[in-house]
C-alpha cells in the first residue's frame, strides 16, 4: 500500500486526558484484543500506512486519533487483555477509554474479533462494556483471509452466535473493506440525522 500524506493524518496521540483532540468530529473507535489486527485494519481503512504494525502484541501504547478522507476520526485504542504492561499503565489506558466513551463523541465502535477465535472472553467483555455505556458497535471479523473457504460459513455462524451481525474483513487482501467503510458512513450519517432531527 503506497503511503498518501493527504490521508490518515495523525490528529492526536492521547496519553493524558488533556491530550484529547478538540472539535466536533465524529469518532469511530477501534477496540479488540491485543494482536487482533487493529493497526493493520486501520491502515487499510485510511488507505495509508500510518499505524505501527508488528507481530508482537502491545505496539499501541495510547489512544491515537487519525483523520479520515470522510471527515471523521478513527481512534486506535490499546489492545485489551495484554498483560505484559504494568498494572498502572493498563489502568491508565482504561481511564482514558472511559473518558473517550463517556464523552458522547464516539459515534461507533468497531469490535475486532479474530475470525479463528470467536469465543474469547475479552471480546464478550468489550461487547458488554460498550452496550453498558450506550455506544453502538459493529462486530468485525479480522484475518478473514486465513479462514479456508470450506470453513467460512461455520466460522461466521460461530461469531454471529456470540456477537450478532458481523463484517468479515482482511487487511491483507482488502476483502470486505469497502463494505465496512460504507457501513461506517451509514451509521455516522444516521447518528447525525438523529442529532439534528
C-alpha positions as CSV (number, residue, x, y, z in Angstrom):
1,X,0.0,0.0,0.0
2,X,1.5,3.3,-1.1
3,X,1.6,6.0,1.6
4,X,-0.5,9.1,0.8
5,X,0.3,12.0,3.0
6,X,-3.1,13.6,2.3
7,X,-4.9,10.8,4.1
8,X,-4.8,9.3,7.5
9,X,-3.0,12.2,9.2
10,X,-2.4,11.7,12.9
11,X,-4.5,14.2,14.8
12,X,-3.6,13.4,18.4
13,X,-1.6,10.9,20.5
14,X,-3.5,10.7,23.8
15,X,-1.7,9.6,26.9
16,X,-3.5,12.0,29.3
17,X,-7.0,13.4,29.3
18,X,-5.6,16.8,28.3
19,X,-4.4,15.3,25.0
20,X,-7.8,14.6,23.6
21,X,-8.4,16.5,20.3
22,X,-10.9,19.3,20.4
23,X,-13.7,19.8,17.9
24,X,-16.9,18.2,16.8
25,X,-15.6,15.4,14.6
26,X,-17.5,12.1,14.9
27,X,-15.2,9.4,16.3
28,X,-15.0,5.7,15.3
29,X,-13.2,3.7,18.0
30,X,-11.3,0.6,17.2
31,X,-11.2,-1.9,20.0
32,X,-10.2,-5.5,20.4
33,X,-7.8,-7.9,22.0
34,X,-4.0,-7.5,21.5
35,X,-2.7,-8.7,18.2
36,X,-6.2,-8.9,16.6
37,X,-5.1,-6.7,13.8
38,X,-6.4,-3.2,14.8
39,X,-3.4,-1.3,13.3
40,X,-3.4,-3.3,10.1
41,X,-7.1,-2.7,9.6
42,X,-6.7,1.0,10.5
43,X,-4.1,1.4,7.8
44,X,-6.3,-0.3,5.2
45,X,-9.4,1.8,6.1
46,X,-7.3,5.0,5.9
47,X,-5.6,4.0,2.7
48,X,-2.2,4.9,4.2
49,X,0.5,3.2,6.3
50,X,0.2,5.4,9.4
51,X,-0.1,3.0,12.4
52,X,2.7,0.8,13.5
53,X,2.1,-2.9,12.8
54,X,4.0,-5.8,14.3
55,X,3.7,-9.4,15.4
56,X,4.5,-8.5,19.0
57,X,1.4,-7.5,20.9
58,X,1.2,-4.2,22.7
59,X,2.5,-1.8,20.0
60,X,-0.3,0.7,20.6
61,X,0.5,2.5,23.9
62,X,-2.1,5.3,23.9
63,X,-5.2,6.3,22.0
64,X,-4.2,7.6,18.6
65,X,-6.7,9.7,16.6
66,X,-6.5,9.8,12.8
67,X,-8.4,11.9,10.3
68,X,-10.2,10.0,7.5
69,X,-11.0,11.2,4.0
70,X,-14.7,11.1,5.0
71,X,-14.1,13.8,7.7
72,X,-14.5,11.7,10.8
73,X,-11.7,10.5,13.2
74,X,-10.7,6.9,13.9
75,X,-9.4,6.3,17.4
76,X,-7.0,3.3,17.7
77,X,-7.0,2.0,21.3
78,X,-4.5,-0.3,23.0
79,X,-5.3,-4.0,22.9
80,X,-7.5,-5.4,25.6
81,X,-6.1,-8.2,27.8
82,X,-2.4,-7.5,27.2
83,X,-0.8,-8.4,30.5
84,X,2.9,-7.6,29.8
85,X,2.5,-3.9,30.6
86,X,2.4,-2.7,34.1
87,X,-0.9,-2.7,36.0
88,X,-0.5,1.1,36.4
89,X,-0.2,1.5,32.6
90,X,-3.2,-0.7,31.9
91,X,-5.3,1.2,34.4
92,X,-4.3,4.4,32.8
93,X,-5.5,3.1,29.4
94,X,-8.8,2.0,31.0
95,X,-9.3,5.5,32.4
96,X,-8.6,7.1,29.0
97,X,-11.1,4.7,27.4
98,X,-13.7,5.5,29.9
99,X,-13.1,9.2,29.3
100,X,-13.5,8.7,25.5
101,X,-16.6,6.5,25.6
102,X,-18.2,8.8,28.2
103,X,-17.6,11.9,26.1
104,X,-20.5,11.4,23.7
105,X,-18.2,11.8,20.7
106,X,-17.9,8.2,19.8
107,X,-20.5,7.5,17.0
108,X,-19.4,3.9,16.5
109,X,-17.0,1.3,17.9
110,X,-15.6,-1.4,15.8
111,X,-15.2,-4.6,17.9
112,X,-12.4,-6.5,16.2
113,X,-12.6,-10.3,16.7
114,X,-10.1,-12.8,15.4
115,X,-12.0,-15.0,12.9
116,X,-10.3,-18.1,14.2
117,X,-11.1,-17.4,17.9
118,X,-14.8,-16.4,18.0
119,X,-15.4,-17.1,21.7
120,X,-12.7,-15.2,23.6
121,X,-13.9,-13.8,26.9
122,X,-12.2,-10.4,26.3
123,X,-14.3,-9.9,23.2
124,X,-17.5,-10.6,25.1
125,X,-16.4,-8.2,27.9
126,X,-15.8,-5.5,25.3
127,X,-19.2,-6.1,23.8
128,X,-20.9,-5.9,27.2
129,X,-18.9,-2.8,28.2
130,X,-19.9,-0.9,25.0
131,X,-23.5,-1.9,25.5
132,X,-23.3,-0.6,29.1
133,X,-22.0,2.8,28.1
134,X,-24.5,3.1,25.2
135,X,-22.0,3.2,22.3
136,X,-23.2,1.4,19.1
137,X,-20.8,-1.1,17.8
138,X,-20.1,-3.5,14.9
139,X,-18.5,-6.9,15.2
140,X,-15.7,-7.0,12.6
141,X,-14.1,-10.4,12.0
142,X,-10.4,-9.8,11.2
143,X,-7.9,-12.1,9.3
144,X,-10.7,-13.5,7.2
145,X,-8.1,-14.5,4.5
146,X,-6.8,-17.1,7.0
147,X,-10.2,-18.9,7.1
148,X,-10.5,-21.5,4.4
149,X,-13.4,-21.4,2.0
150,X,-14.8,-24.6,3.5
151,X,-14.7,-23.2,7.0
152,X,-16.2,-19.7,6.3
153,X,-19.9,-20.5,6.9
154,X,-19.2,-22.3,10.2
155,X,-16.8,-19.6,11.3
156,X,-19.2,-16.8,10.5
157,X,-22.1,-18.5,12.3
158,X,-19.9,-19.1,15.4
159,X,-19.1,-15.3,15.6
160,X,-22.7,-14.3,14.9
161,X,-23.9,-16.6,17.7
162,X,-21.9,-14.6,20.2
163,X,-21.8,-11.1,18.6
164,X,-24.7,-10.7,16.2
165,X,-24.2,-9.4,12.7
166,X,-20.6,-9.5,11.6
167,X,-18.4,-7.8,8.9
168,X,-15.6,-10.2,7.8
169,X,-12.5,-8.4,6.6
170,X,-9.0,-9.0,5.6
171,X,-6.5,-6.1,6.0
172,X,-4.0,-8.2,3.9
173,X,-6.2,-8.7,0.8
174,X,-8.7,-5.9,1.2
175,X,-11.7,-8.2,1.3
176,X,-14.7,-6.6,2.9
177,X,-13.0,-3.3,3.4
178,X,-15.3,-1.3,1.1
179,X,-18.4,-2.8,2.6
180,X,-17.1,-1.9,6.1
181,X,-16.4,1.7,5.0
182,X,-19.9,2.0,3.6
183,X,-21.4,0.7,6.9
184,X,-19.3,3.1,8.9
185,X,-20.5,6.0,6.8
186,X,-24.1,4.9,7.1
187,X,-24.0,4.6,10.9
188,X,-22.4,8.0,11.3
189,X,-24.8,9.7,8.9
190,X,-27.8,8.1,10.7
191,X,-26.5,9.4,14.0
192,X,-26.0,12.9,12.6
193,X,-29.6,12.9,11.2
194,X,-30.9,11.9,14.7
195,X,-28.8,14.6,16.4
196,X,-30.2,17.3,14.0
197,X,-33.7,15.9,13.7
